[in-house]
Structures are given as structure tokens and as C-alpha cells.
Amino acid sequence: MNRFERDNIDLLTNSRVKEITPDSVIFDQKNEKGEVERKEVPFGLCLWSTGVAQNPLAQQVVQDLSGSQKNKRAIETDSQLRVIGAPLGSVYAIGDCSTVRNDLAEHCADYVRKYIIGSHSHQFSRVHSIITDDDIKNVVLSYKEIDGLAEDIAQQNPLAAEALSWVNEIVPEYDVNKSGFLTFDQIKLVLKEVDSKVTSLPATAQRANQQGKYLGRKLSKLCKASTTLSINDIFDGDIDNAISKPFKYRHLGSLAYIGNSAVFDLPGYSFVGGLVAMYLWRSIYFTQTVSLRTRVLLFMDWLNRGIFGRDLLAI
């Protein structure tokens, strides 16, 4: 933002474009009080940079599975990258076309049941050999037990782990009677708030790259295990979870190229610089290119730009 300001570029944050007219942009902007104000900016030339629409194939998948798919902009998968609504383990989706759905609150009863059975110390696990849905609705958990529950859920949903790490801070807000315990309904409300804090994965190459490697390793494991599974007549059930952990995204950082400079946003570090940052940015992308042909073309393009500058068209 400071770099843009030095280059006399006005950056408007907390804004959402509502309409583009022939000579102005109409948008809503949230002020410091949280109020939304309608504003208008005139322009001579409007350059619009935004995301891409759904691929026809991805759009068709969402339509065909409309009974299970809630997101209209991407194919929803579970933490194992399996398309929700498709036969278990038969269709996977990775990259920009997909998004991972958590729905922690919706599966609250299953999470609580698994936690109680696994703890062996809770009242229901000692009294009931089979824990029914009615039993779950009458469950109360202490703050410490809720922390344990959050850890279990995070293992099954790595993408929600960061949001779940804040559970111990929001739990007291739902303990209306200040008893040190939460009922099942209160726990479900806590998970709803956690759901609202879980952010989507970035639509970047590193996300698709990590998902591709993860899925490749898992499919190899499934292939190797297929003989054993067929001998034992095991064809149903959650085989993916039996042989592989859920997908866990590791953020390696973000890079932005700004003129003859670059901005680095690495985990725990930020770096802004001039030519040094620009060539560091270029070196990273140069090493990530797949073929020698692409590298040569990329180098020639940079060399041409450095000698002759950019081609600008005045209208």
C-alpha cells in the first residue's frame, strides 16, 4: 500500500463494485463504523482484473450433484478431496475448480460421539455400550473436554485447525450460566462460529501443486491396497481415511510483482524491495517453469523488456 501511495496510486479497500457505467465505477465501501456507503469514481479507461468463471465441466458436475453441492462457484470436496455427492472415493477434484467444505457444526453429533468413545472416561462411555443420538443431545462437556474435542476435529479437518485453535477463547461466551460446561446445542453453536472463521484455500499454483502430489500418493496407495481389499471382499466404507490422512495445505508464501519491485509475504516475514526483490521474484518463477523452451522464452522476454522497455499503446 505504501508503494502504491508513493507511485500516486489510490487504493480503495473494504470496497465491492456494484456497477460499471460507460464513464464511472459505482461501488459500496465500508467505513470505520462498519456502515456501507455508496460511492462513485469517474474514469477515462477502466482496466478490470478479476477471477475466471467456472469451466463448463466443473459447472456441469455442480449441477448434476445439486442435491449435495451447496457452492455454486466451485466443486465442493471433503478433507480427502473427494467430490461431495459422488460415490465415495470415485471422483476427486483439486485446484481452482474445487473448494474444501468443512461443515463442522453439521457433523457435530458424529464428532462428539467419536470423542466420547475415544476418551473412555466420559459418563456415557462408561454407562452406555451404544451411544444414541438422544444420548448425544444430552451430553455436557467441560472446557478441557471441548479442547480435546477441538484437537480431534482438527486432525480430521486440517484446514480448520487454525480456527479451532481459538476455541478455548470463544467457549466462555457460550457458557451462559458460567458453569464451566457446555451442552450439545452450545457446542454446536461454537462450531458454527468456527465454521464462519475457516477461510477458503488460495486459488494459486502452490495449492494445486500440493493437492496434486497428495492425490497422486493416495491413488498409488489405493492401487497397492486394492489386491488386499479385494481378497478380503472389502469394497465399501471409508477406505480413503483408512490409508491416508486428510489433505493439509502448507502455505509457502505469496509474491506480487509491482513495476520494478516485488512484495514478498512469507510465513512470518514480509519483504519489499527494488531491483533485488524483483530479480529474486523472477528467479523463483524461472525455476518453477517446466521446460527449457519456456525458460528460454521467459529469459528473452525479460531481456527484451529490460533493453527496450514495455510496449505502451496510447488511445
C-alpha positions in Angstrom: 0.0 0.0 0.0 2.9 2.3 0.8 4.5 1.5 -2.6 1.2 2.3 -4.4 0.9 5.6 -2.5 4.5 6.6 -3.5 3.5 6.0 -7.1 0.4 8.2 -6.7 -2.0 5.2 -6.9 -5.1 5.4 -4.9 -6.0 2.0 -3.3 -9.6 1.6 -2.1 -10.0 -1.2 0.5 -13.2 -2.7 2.0 -15.0 -2.0 -1.3 -17.2 -4.0 -3.6 -18.0 -2.9 -7.1 -21.8 -2.9 -7.8 -22.0 -1.5 -11.3 -19.8 -0.3 -14.2 -21.3 2.6 -16.3 -19.7 4.0 -19.5 -17.8 6.6 -17.6 -17.8 5.6 -13.9 -17.5 2.8 -11.4 -20.2 2.6 -8.7 -19.2 0.7 -5.6 -20.1 0.2 -1.9 -17.4 0.9 0.7 -17.5 0.0 4.4 -16.3 2.9 6.6 -14.6 2.8 10.0 -18.0 2.5 11.8 -18.9 -0.6 9.7 -21.5 1.3 7.7 -21.7 0.7 4.0 -21.6 3.8 1.8 -22.4 4.0 -1.9 -19.7 5.8 -3.9 -18.8 6.6 -7.5 -15.5 7.1 -9.3 -15.3 8.6 -12.8 -12.8 7.1 -15.3 -11.5 7.5 -18.8 -10.2 3.9 -19.1 -11.4 1.1 -16.9 -9.0 -1.8 -16.5 -10.8 -4.7 -14.8 -8.8 -7.6 -13.3 -10.7 -10.4 -11.7 -11.1 -14.2 -11.4 -12.3 -16.6 -14.0 -15.7 -18.3 -14.4 -16.3 -22.0 -13.8 -15.2 -24.4 -16.5 -18.2 -25.9 -18.3 -17.2 -29.4 -17.0 -17.0 -28.2 -13.4 -20.3 -26.3 -13.8 -21.9 -29.5 -15.0 -20.6 -31.5 -12.1 -22.1 -29.0 -9.6 -25.5 -29.1 -11.5 -25.6 -32.9 -11.6 -24.9 -33.1 -7.9 -27.1 -30.1 -6.9 -28.7 -32.1 -4.1 -25.3 -32.3 -2.3 -23.4 -29.4 -3.7 -24.1 -26.0 -1.9 -21.4 -23.8 -3.5 -22.4 -22.5 -7.0 -18.9 -21.3 -7.8 -16.7 -24.3 -7.2 -17.0 -28.1 -6.7 -17.1 -28.9 -3.0 -15.0 -31.7 -1.7 -14.4 -33.2 1.7 -11.0 -33.1 3.5 -9.9 -36.2 1.4 -10.6 -34.1 -1.8 -13.5 -36.4 -2.7 -16.3 -34.7 -4.5 -19.3 -34.5 -2.2 -22.4 -36.2 -3.5 -20.4 -38.6 -5.9 -20.0 -42.2 -5.0 -17.4 -42.4 -2.1 -13.8 -42.5 -3.5 -14.8 -42.4 -7.2 -14.4 -38.7 -8.1 -11.8 -36.2 -6.8 -11.3 -32.5 -7.5 -8.3 -30.3 -7.0 -7.1 -26.8 -7.9 -9.1 -23.8 -8.7 -12.2 -25.7 -9.7 -12.8 -27.0 -6.2 -13.1 -25.9 -2.6 -13.0 -27.9 0.6 -16.2 -28.0 2.7 -15.8 -28.4 6.5 -19.4 -28.1 7.9 -18.2 -28.8 11.4 -21.5 -27.8 13.1 -23.4 -30.1 10.7 -21.4 -33.1 11.8 -21.2 -32.1 15.5 -23.0 -35.2 16.7 -20.6 -37.5 15.0 -17.6 -35.6 16.3 -18.9 -35.7 19.9 -19.7 -39.4 19.6 -16.2 -40.3 18.4 -14.7 -38.1 21.1 -16.7 -39.8 23.9 -16.0 -43.3 22.6 -12.3 -42.5 22.3 -11.9 -40.8 25.7 -13.2 -43.9 27.7 -13.6 -41.6 30.7 -16.8 -39.8 29.9 -20.0 -40.7 31.7 -21.7 -42.0 28.6 -18.8 -44.2 27.5 -18.9 -45.8 31.0 -22.7 -46.2 31.2 -23.8 -46.9 27.6 -22.3 -49.5 25.4 -24.1 -47.9 22.4 -24.4 -44.1 22.3 -27.6 -43.0 20.6 -28.4 -39.6 19.1 -30.6 -38.9 22.1 -27.7 -39.6 24.4 -25.6 -37.1 22.4 -28.2 -34.4 22.7 -28.0 -34.7 26.5 -24.1 -34.6 26.6 -22.3 -31.8 28.5 -18.6 -31.3 28.1 -16.2 -29.3 30.3 -13.9 -26.7 28.9 -11.0 -29.1 29.0 -13.0 -31.8 27.2 -14.0 -29.3 24.5 -10.3 -28.5 23.9 -9.8 -32.2 23.4 -12.8 -32.4 21.1 -11.3 -29.5 19.0 -8.0 -31.3 18.7 -9.8 -34.4 17.4 -11.7 -32.4 14.9 -8.6 -30.6 13.7 -6.9 -33.9 13.0 -9.9 -34.8 10.7 -10.1 -31.3 9.2 -6.6 -29.8 9.0 -7.9 -26.8 7.0 -9.9 -25.8 10.1 -7.1 -26.3 12.5 -6.2 -22.6 12.8 -9.8 -21.6 13.5 -10.2 -24.4 16.0 -7.1 -23.3 17.9 -9.1 -20.3 19.2 -11.9 -22.4 20.6 -10.8 -22.0 24.2 -11.2 -18.3 23.8 -14.8 -18.3 22.5 -16.2 -21.2 24.6 -16.8 -19.0 27.7 -19.0 -16.7 25.6 -21.5 -19.6 25.1 -21.4 -20.7 28.7 -24.4 -18.6 29.7 -24.6 -20.0 33.3 -20.9 -19.8 33.8 -20.9 -23.5 34.9 -17.7 -24.5 33.2 -19.6 -26.9 30.9 -21.4 -26.6 27.6 -24.4 -28.5 26.4 -24.6 -30.2 23.0 -26.5 -27.3 21.5 -24.0 -24.8 22.8 -21.1 -26.9 21.4 -22.9 -26.8 18.0 -23.1 -23.0 18.2 -19.3 -22.9 18.9 -18.6 -25.0 15.9 -20.9 -22.7 13.8 -18.7 -19.8 14.8 -15.6 -21.8 13.9 -17.1 -22.6 10.5 -17.5 -18.9 9.8 -13.8 -18.3 10.5 -12.5 -21.0 8.2 -11.2 -19.4 5.0 -11.0 -20.9 1.6 -7.7 -22.1 0.2 -6.0 -19.6 -2.1 -6.5 -20.2 -5.9 -2.8 -20.4 -6.6 -0.4 -22.9 -8.3 1.1 -23.9 -5.0 -2.3 -25.1 -3.7 -2.9 -27.1 -6.8 0.6 -28.5 -6.8 0.3 -29.7 -3.2 -3.1 -31.2 -3.8 -1.8 -33.0 -7.0 1.1 -34.5 -5.1 -1.2 -35.5 -2.2 -3.8 -37.2 -4.6 -1.1 -38.9 -6.6 0.4 -40.5 -3.5 -3.0 -41.5 -2.2 -4.1 -43.1 -5.5 -0.8 -45.1 -5.5 -1.6 -46.3 -2.0 -5.2 -47.2 -3.1 -3.8 -49.1 -6.1 -1.4 -51.1 -3.9 -4.1 -51.8 -1.4 -6.7 -52.9 -4.0 -5.4 -56.5 -4.1 -5.6 -56.9 -0.3 -9.0 -55.2 -0.2 -10.5 -57.5 -3.0 -9.1 -60.7 -1.3 -10.9 -59.7 1.9 -14.1 -58.6 0.0 -13.7 -55.0 1.3 -15.3 -52.7 -1.2 -17.4 -50.3 0.9 -16.6 -48.0 3.7 -14.2 -45.1 4.1 -11.2 -46.7 2.5 -9.5 -43.3 1.9 -9.4 -42.4 5.6 -8.0 -45.9 6.3 -5.0 -45.5 4.2 -4.4 -41.7 4.0 -4.6 -38.7 6.3 -6.8 -35.7 5.2 -5.2 -33.1 2.9 -3.3 -30.4 4.8 -2.3 -27.3 3.0 1.1 -25.7 3.8 1.3 -22.0 2.9 4.7 -21.2 1.4 4.0 -17.5 0.9 2.8 -15.1 -1.7 4.6 -12.9 -4.2 3.5 -9.8 -6.0 5.3 -8.0 -8.9 4.9 -4.2 -8.9 6.7 -2.5 -11.7 10.5 -2.8 -11.0 9.9 -4.0 -7.5 8.3 -7.0 -5.7 6.5 -7.7 -2.5 7.1 -11.0 -0.6 4.6 -12.3 2.0 6.3 -15.3 3.5 5.0 -17.1 6.7 6.2 -14.9 9.5 8.2 -12.5 7.1 7.4 -9.6 4.8 9.9 -8.1 2.4 9.6 -5.2 0.0 12.5 -4.1 -2.2 13.6 -2.7 -5.5 15.7 -4.5 -8.2 17.0 -7.1 -5.8 13.4 -8.1 -4.8 12.4 -8.1 -8.5 15.1 -10.4 -9.6 14.5 -12.7 -6.6 10.9 -12.8 -7.6 11.9 -13.6 -11.2 14.4 -16.3 -10.1 11.6 -18.2 -8.2 9.3 -18.2 -11.2 12.1 -19.1 -13.5 13.0 -22.2 -11.5 9.3 -23.2 -11.4 8.9 -23.3 -15.2 8.6 -26.8 -16.5 10.5 -26.9 -19.8 13.8 -25.5 -21.2 11.8 -23.9 -24.0 9.7 -21.9 -21.6 12.7 -20.8 -19.6 14.4 -19.5 -22.8 11.3 -17.7 -23.9 10.9 -16.2 -20.5 14.5 -15.0 -20.4 14.3 -13.5 -23.8 11.1 -11.6 -22.8 12.7 -10.2 -19.7 15.8 -9.2 -21.7 13.7 -7.5 -24.4 11.8 -5.6 -21.8 15.0 -4.6 -20.0 16.6 -3.2 -23.2 13.6 -1.7 -25.0 11.1 -1.2 -22.2 7.4 -2.0 -22.2 5.2 -1.5 -25.2 2.5 1.0 -24.3 -0.4 1.8 -26.6 -1.9 5.3 -26.3 -5.6 5.6 -27.2 
